[in-house]
Amino acid sequence: MKICLYSPYIPKHTGGGEKYLLDVATALARKHMVSIAVPQQHAGDASIVKKYEKFLNRSLDNVSFVPSPLGSTANFIQKLLWTRQFDVMYYLTDGSLFISLAKKNILHIQFPLKLDKSSALEQFKLKKWQIKNTNSEFTKRVVESTWPTKIDLVHNPLVDVDEINNATALVKKEKIILSVGRFFRQLHSKRQDVLIDMFRQLIDKYPQETSGWKLVFIGSIEDEKYLSEIKRKKRNLPIKFYHDLDRKQLLQWYGKSSIYWHAAGFGVDQEKSPEKVEHFGISTAEAMAAGCVPIVHGKGGQLEVVGDKLSNLLWLKERECLEKTMRVISDQGFMKKYQGLAKQEVKIFNRDTFEKKLFNMIKT
């Protein structure tokens, strides 16, 4: 089959959504002809392929990046006719919809946006997407109640447990608290500013117990001003920032780190603003697969990622995060127990589950 994948965020971003789409592309490319649509001005740009190969740490030789009128100022007819050449159109939406003439159309929704899709035109567009899936149960609930439309299934992002185990098996754990995520203010900001404030409190309150511990941030930069403000807050603290790591280097940091912190959604009313909390939490899941203890903000998709057996590590208030972190730091037995539980619990997001759902969608 001839399959096209499209996201308005490619080739601009390298985050969880892009990893999801590229994981879909490379899985399907083993059996089908797979293309990823990019804006016309990027036609033949080899740097796009290199960027995403570095991001994934694997080849994209079996996937084509093709120029497309989608997302451009091209007229409706041009876009419509362009989609007709494909057997399957797989669209990771930013909330917008278009009509595709592909034989089968699959809509993937990663953002729990409270949008009004009740107009006749929007409902008509939604019905043209035969299969609609979300990245989490959390996103599914928001979309079904507010768009409104029926979501056929939840298709969680892939956590490549085998890849992570192979890359981190021989890596020794160190006194590192890790946080991975892009630096930006909008929507589900990762709130690195909150984590720095909490780390300062941790160091000040427990100077002896936290001796030798450091906080490491990894993530691409989307807001230079925000990053500058954050770096000013780190004065005299053992905090490191890394912004241009490839996949292999990222996995090494997962392997070395003992604790994983995440604060997206801090101070947010998720009923009023669900888009501002974590929609799934792929970095948390990958950190767990590498044996990091996840002490993360307990809202949105993070609850599904952490699961029931580690739910006591979730926090809502800063004080709770500090107390749970100190419990892990001060009790090696407790730390090892939850490192093992984390590695076990995250296996539900493995490759077999991811690909089984994906190929069922393509053939149904």
Phi and psi in degrees as a GROMACS rama.xvg file:
@    title "Ramachandran Plot"
@    xaxis  label "Phi"
@    yaxis  label "Psi"
@TYPE xy
-102.447  113.73  LYS-2
-119.698  135.061  ILE-3
-118.512  133.91  CYS-4
-111.912  138.676  LEU-5
-138.772  132.023  TYR-6
-137.098  130.952  SER-7
-65.7425  -9.03593  PRO-8
-91.8272  -7.50281  TYR-9
-100.371  128.097  ILE-10
-103.368  23.8719  PRO-11
-76.4315  -37.1553  LYS-12
-116.524  161.104  HIS-13
-135.996  79.5732  THR-14
-132.271  -162.217  GLY-15
-61.0817  -38.5999  GLY-16
-64.0144  -40.6134  GLY-17
-68.3906  -39.1723  GLU-18
-62.9067  -42.4238  LYS-19
-57.0461  -50.3036  TYR-20
-64.571  -38.5445  LEU-21
-71.1332  -33.3399  LEU-22
-65.5296  -40.1677  ASP-23
-61.4818  -46.8729  VAL-24
-60.7502  -48.0772  ALA-25
-70.4565  -31.2257  THR-26
-67.3469  -47.2367  ALA-27
-67.9476  -30.3155  LEU-28
-67.0752  -13.6484  ALA-29
-69.5571  -23.2492  ARG-30
-125.069  -13.7812  LYS-31
-135.819  168.332  HIS-32
-84.799  115.051  MET-33
-118.232  131.381  VAL-34
-124.385  147.522  SER-35
-113.231  123.848  ILE-36
-76.8379  133.073  ALA-37
-131.052  158.497  VAL-38
-56.9177  150.284  PRO-39
-53.3577  -38.3078  GLN-40
-66.8782  -11.8173  GLN-41
-100.091  10.4231  HIS-42
-56.254  127.308  ALA-43
74.5788  11.2437  GLY-44
-81.7877  100.895  ASP-45
-66.933  -20.4053  ALA-46
-66.9194  -25.2952  SER-47
-64.8906  -47.2983  ILE-48
-60.7448  -45.7333  VAL-49
-61.2436  -41.3067  LYS-50
-60.639  -45.4049  LYS-51
-78.8525  -26.0495  TYR-52
-67.3452  -39.8602  GLU-53
-64.1444  -41.7727  LYS-54
-61.327  -41.0399  PHE-55
-91.3466  -21.8272  LEU-56
61.8625  39.7743  ASN-57
-157.694  162.933  ARG-58
-72.4913  146.626  SER-59
-116.97  27.8407  LEU-60
-58.8645  -30.3744  ASP-61
-87.8726  1.61836  ASN-62
-116.43  132.627  VAL-63
-100.4  140.113  SER-64
-102.483  112.84  PHE-65
-115.682  140.703  VAL-66
-66.5241  140.328  PRO-67
-142.575  148.387  SER-68
-78.6234  -9.57662  PRO-69
-61.212  137.197  LEU-70
77.397  7.15114  GLY-71
-110.2  -174.055  SER-72
-87.4567  7.17174  THR-73
-58.667  152.937  ALA-74
-75.3941  166.906  ASN-75
-56.7172  -42.8236  PHE-76
-65.0672  -41.9899  ILE-77
-59.2555  -45.5131  GLN-78
-65.4543  -42.9123  LYS-79
-61.6433  -48.456  LEU-80
-66.3987  -33.4174  LEU-81
-63.5683  -36.9518  TRP-82
-72.7463  -17.4741  THR-83
-67.2502  -19.2175  ARG-84
-74.7063  -9.8745  GLN-85
-105.397  148.703  PHE-86
-78.3538  -35.0615  ASP-87
-136  133.082  VAL-88
-112.378  122.21  MET-89
-115.195  112.525  TYR-90
-116.807  118.983  TYR-91
-90.6668  103.351  LEU-92
-82.8036  149.427  THR-93
-96.4247  11.6401  ASP-94
112.628  -20.5287  GLY-95
-86.2014  158.991  SER-96
-130.474  150.462  LEU-97
-140.172  167.172  PHE-98
-97.7443  130.892  ILE-99
-117.001  141.554  SER-100
-99.6494  13.0046  LEU-101
-62.0078  157.222  ALA-102
-63.3166  -35.9194  LYS-103
-134.329  138.35  LYS-104
-126.259  125.508  ASN-105
-119.628  127.538  ILE-106
-108.708  121.53  LEU-107
-108.096  125.261  HIS-108
-113.985  115.755  ILE-109
-104.481  -12.1541  GLN-110
-110.236  122.899  PHE-111
-79.2015  61.804  PRO-112
-83.5182  131.776  LEU-113
-84.4418  85.4854  LYS-114
-106.995  149.176  LEU-115
-91.2208  99.4098  ASP-116
-109.146  27.6404  LYS-117
-84.5284  -10.7092  SER-118
-65.1169  157.937  SER-119
-59.3202  -39.4792  ALA-120
-66.647  -46.027  LEU-121
-66.1619  -39.1689  GLU-122
-66.6981  -35.7949  GLN-123
-62.4686  -45.2858  PHE-124
-61.6567  -44.6223  LYS-125
-59.7082  -38.7834  LEU-126
-68.6393  -21.3577  LYS-127
-75.1955  -13.7251  LYS-128
-96.3691  102.381  TRP-129
-64.2966  -32.4648  GLN-130
-124.538  128.751  ILE-131
-123.534  126.496  LYS-132
-132.655  161.686  ASN-133
-125.611  167.219  THR-134
-83.933  -12.9932  ASN-135
-157.571  161.818  SER-136
-63.5824  -34.3725  GLU-137
-60.2243  -50.8517  PHE-138
-61.5262  -40.2209  THR-139
-58.3294  -46.0283  LYS-140
-61.472  -44.2998  ARG-141
-64.7959  -47.0895  VAL-142
-65.9301  -45.4256  VAL-143
-63.3639  -32.2478  GLU-144
-86.6471  -21.017  SER-145
-116.277  -26.3471  THR-146
-69.6593  -44.9288  TRP-147
-94.4959  149.969  PRO-148
-158.956  159.353  THR-149
-85.6558  129.581  LYS-150
-96.5634  127.348  ILE-151
-75.6087  -36.7696  ASP-152
-163.368  163.939  LEU-153
-99.1518  125.842  VAL-154
-117.59  92.101  HIS-155
-64.02  150.446  ASN-156
-58.2184  156.645  PRO-157
-78.8531  130.368  LEU-158
-110.777  105.106  VAL-159
-78.9419  83.4074  ASP-160
-58.8298  -42.1756  VAL-161
-63.6489  -44.0445  ASP-162
-59.0398  -46.2318  GLU-163
-67.9411  -42.0034  ILE-164
-61.1438  -44.9165  ASN-165
-63.3516  -36.361  ASN-166
-79.1227  -22.3149  ALA-167
-118.444  -2.14516  THR-168
-56.8086  -37.0241  ALA-169
-100.991  6.06208  LEU-170
-86.6953  129.321  VAL-171
-84.7307  135.495  LYS-172
-67.1118  141.135  LYS-173
-125.325  177.199  GLU-174
-81.7073  71.8666  LYS-175
-130.013  130.404  ILE-176
-101.549  123.863  ILE-177
-111.137  145.619  LEU-178
-141.825  126.482  SER-179
-118.228  129.616  VAL-180
167.255  152.253  GLY-181
-63.8125  154.823  ARG-182
-98.0536  103.557  PHE-183
-157.194  161.964  PHE-184
-96.9039  -32.5532  ARG-185
-73.351  163.458  GLN-186
44.2405  -124.558  LEU-187
-87.7666  63.4638  HIS-188
-53.0655  140.91  SER-189
-77.5839  -5.50207  LYS-190
54.1281  49.8438  ARG-191
-61.3294  -26.6557  GLN-192
-62.0341  -41.2679  ASP-193
-64.951  -41.089  VAL-194
-65.109  -36.7679  LEU-195
-65.817  -42.6878  ILE-196
-60.5504  -41.856  ASP-197
-69.5217  -37.1435  MET-198
-64.564  -38.0557  PHE-199
-62.6329  -43.4542  ARG-200
-61.2246  -40.8075  GLN-201
-61.6286  -47.1361  LEU-202
-66.0721  -42.6336  ILE-203
-67.2703  -39.7063  ASP-204
-80.6788  -32.9702  LYS-205
-128.152  63.0987  TYR-206
-61.929  -39.0889  PRO-207
-73.3249  -46.4377  GLN-208
-65.4218  -30.3804  GLU-209
-97.7377  8.90138  THR-210
-58.4624  128.067  SER-211
90.06  -10.2907  GLY-212
-81.3875  146.849  TRP-213
-138.706  159.132  LYS-214
-109.209  128.471  LEU-215
-119.762  127.988  VAL-216
-108.078  133.406  PHE-217
-128.609  128.901  ILE-218
170.515  150.663  GLY-219
-72.6201  160.438  SER-220
-102.653  120.944  ILE-221
-115.03  -14.0466  GLU-222
-139.731  96.5073  ASP-223
-61.7918  -39.3318  GLU-224
-64.039  -43.9304  LYS-225
-60.7665  -43.7749  TYR-226
-62.2515  -42.1156  LEU-227
-61.4128  -41.134  SER-228
-63.3459  -41.9898  GLU-229
-63.7921  -44.3537  ILE-230
-65.7254  -28.3188  LYS-231
-67.9577  -28.7447  ARG-232
-74.1293  -18.542  LYS-233
-83.4235  1.32315  LYS-234
-48.1673  133.009  ARG-235
63.361  14.4647  ASN-236
-109.624  147.964  LEU-237
-77.8929  76.7255  PRO-238
-125.339  135.729  ILE-239
-122.293  148.254  LYS-240
-122.922  136.19  PHE-241
-134.501  130.035  TYR-242
-121.138  -10.9825  HIS-243
-135.725  48.5384  ASP-244
-89.2963  146.906  LEU-245
-85.9194  177.217  ASP-246
-60.2422  -41.8744  ARG-247
-61.0073  -43.214  LYS-248
-67.2079  -39.5267  GLN-249
-59.959  -44.8245  LEU-250
-63.0687  -33.7742  LEU-251
-63.4767  -38.9466  GLN-252
-68.6349  -39.1393  TRP-253
-57.5046  -42.9297  TYR-254
-64.8165  -39.2882  GLY-255
-77.1942  -25.2673  LYS-256
-81.1002  145.483  SER-257
-98.8651  -32.5942  SER-258
-129.052  144.068  ILE-259
-117.739  127.649  TYR-260
-109.775  146.741  TRP-261
-155.305  130.612  HIS-262
-127.504  13.9175  ALA-263
-57.5678  134.89  ALA-264
92.4198  -0.773449  GLY-265
-60.0902  128.644  PHE-266
75.8378  9.42434  GLY-267
-102.677  138.879  VAL-268
-84.4811  104.149  ASP-269
-71.8214  -16.431  GLN-270
-73.087  -36.4609  GLU-271
-84.3631  -37.0164  LYS-272
-133.531  68.2223  SER-273
-64.0533  -23.5075  PRO-274
-69.6272  -13.6389  GLU-275
-94.55  -0.436825  LYS-276
-106.411  171.424  VAL-277
-68.6371  129.643  GLU-278
-77.8071  -36.9666  HIS-279
-137.736  -75.7396  PHE-280
118.562  57.0658  GLY-281
-63.8423  -36.1401  ILE-282
-67.2621  -36.444  SER-283
-62.7228  -44.4981  THR-284
-62.8003  -42.9877  ALA-285
-67.5302  -37.767  GLU-286
-63.3797  -40.6951  ALA-287
-62.0474  -41.724  MET-288
-61.3808  -26.7829  ALA-289
-91.3246  5.17149  ALA-290
86.7101  22.4542  GLY-291
-84.6184  143.065  CYS-292
-81.8619  117.953  VAL-293
-85.1235  107.738  PRO-294
-109.435  90.4488  ILE-295
-127.987  159.066  VAL-296
-65.5802  130.162  HIS-297
-87.2079  60.5138  GLY-298
-138.47  161.356  LYS-299
64.3482  -144.384  GLY-300
-70.4187  -13.4545  GLY-301
-60.312  -31.7806  GLN-302
-63.6217  -37.652  LEU-303
-70.9081  -37.8939  GLU-304
-67.6524  -48.1999  VAL-305
-69.8635  -39.0768  VAL-306
79.1212  171.329  GLY-307
-64.9926  -37.9863  ASP-308
-71.1551  -17.5835  LYS-309
-117.381  12.8469  LEU-310
-63.509  -22.6589  SER-311
-70.8366  -7.28112  ASN-312
-91.3292  -10.0552  LEU-313
-70.8685  151.798  LEU-314
-140.563  154.603  TRP-315
-119.116  -33.1509  LEU-316
-109.849  150.991  LYS-317
-55.0805  -41.0786  GLU-318
-58.2944  -39.734  ARG-319
-65.1446  -41.1944  GLU-320
-61.6107  -44.3681  CYS-321
-64.5828  -42.1941  LEU-322
-64.7323  -43.1833  GLU-323
-68.9844  -36.9586  LYS-324
-64.9356  -43.3138  THR-325
-66.6517  -33.3096  MET-326
-61.0145  -41.835  ARG-327
-69.3983  -45.0589  VAL-328
-63.6627  -38.4011  ILE-329
-89.5053  -9.67195  SER-330
-129.577  97.8352  ASP-331
-62.2957  -35.6978  GLN-332
-63.7489  -43.1733  GLY-333
-63.1866  -42.8937  PHE-334
-60.3402  -49.088  MET-335
-64.3789  -37.6363  LYS-336
-59.1848  -47.3982  LYS-337
-79.9002  -23.2153  TYR-338
-65.0009  -41.8916  GLN-339
-66.8349  -42.7692  GLY-340
-61.8749  -40.3055  LEU-341
-60.1304  -44.3102  ALA-342
-64.8258  -34.5598  LYS-343
-74.7479  -46.5283  GLN-344
-64.6767  -33.1176  GLU-345
-76.6061  -8.59384  VAL-346
-64.4722  -16.2577  LYS-347
-66.6623  -15.4272  ILE-348
-101.903  26.7999  PHE-349
-75.4546  176.3  ASN-350
-62.6869  -41.6358  ARG-351
-58.489  -46.0501  ASP-352
-64.37  -44.5844  THR-353
-58.7974  -49.5841  PHE-354
-74.4757  -33.5379  GLU-355
-60.452  -47.1841  LYS-356
-64.7969  -40.4614  LYS-357
-62.8564  -51.1056  LEU-358
-68.8389  -28.7537  PHE-359
-65.4596  -38.6565  ASN-360
-64.7534  -40.2522  MET-361
-67.1384  -36.9059  ILE-362
-92.6514  -17.4682  LYS-363
